[in-house]
C-alpha cells in the first residue's frame, strides 16, 4: 500500500469503505428483515401445527362425542316420558298419589292445571303447568315429603307453601294437635312432544 500513489490509495480506501457500508446496509436492510420474516413464519407454523393437532384430537374424539350425545338424548327422552303430558289433571293426581304412598300425608284437593311459560330462560323449549294442592300432614312428614319429591322429580318445583296449624274440626285439633294444613303449588314442565 506504501508503493501506491496517494490518489490511488485514497480511492482504494474509499472503495473499501463504500463496499463495507453497502454490505452493512444490505445486511440491515435485506438480511435482517428476511430473518424477521422467517421468524414470524416459524411462529405461525408452530401455531398452525398446534391448531391442527387440536383439530385432529377433536376429530379422533368425534365417536366419543357422538356416543355421549346419544346417551344424553336417551336420558332426556326417558325424563320427558315421565313429564306432564296428556290429561294434566289425572297425571298430577296419579304422580303425587303414587309418590306419597310412603309418607303419612293426605292430599285430597288438586286443582286443574294452569298452563304458561316457564319464564326463566328465553326460547326455553318447555312450557309449564301450575297445580294448586291442599292437604294435611305432620310437620316432619311434610318436610320429608317435600325434600324427597323435589329430589325425585327434577323437572317439578314446589312453591308458595302456606302452613296453618291444624286443619279440620275441633275434634281433630284435640286428637292431633301437631297436624298442619298446607297449601302449595307444583310447577311441572310439560313434555313438548305431547299433544
C-alpha positions, 0 to 999 in steps of 0.5 A: 500500500506504501508503493501506491500513489496517494490518489490511488490509495485514497480511492482504494480506501474509499472503495473499501469503505463504500463496499463495507457500508453497502454490505452493512446496509444490505445486511440491515436492510435485506438480511435482517428483515428476511430473518424477521420474516422467517421468524414470524413464519416459524411462529405461525407454523408452530401455531398452525401445527398446534391448531391442527393437532387440536383439530385432529384430537377433536376429530379422533374424539368425534365417536366419543362425542357422538356416543355421549350425545346419544346417551344424553338424548336417551336420558332426556327422552326417558325424563320427558316420558315421565313429564306432564303430558296428556290429561294434566289433571289425572297425571298430577293426581296419579304422580303425587298419589303414587309418590306419597304412598310412603309418607303419612300425608293426605292430599285430597284437593288438586286443582286443574292445571294452569298452563304458561311459560316457564319464564326463566330462560328465553326460547326455553323449549318447555312450557309449564303447568301450575297445580294448586294442592291442599292437604294435611300432614305432620310437620316432619312428614311434610318436610320429608315429603317435600325434600324427597319429591323435589329430589325425585322429580327434577323437572317439578318445583314446589312453591308458595307453601302456606302452613296453618296449624291444624286443619279440620274440626275441633275434634281433630285439633284435640286428637292431633294437635301437631297436624298442619294444613298446607297449601302449595303449588307444583310447577311441572314442565310439560313434555313438548312432544305431547299433544 
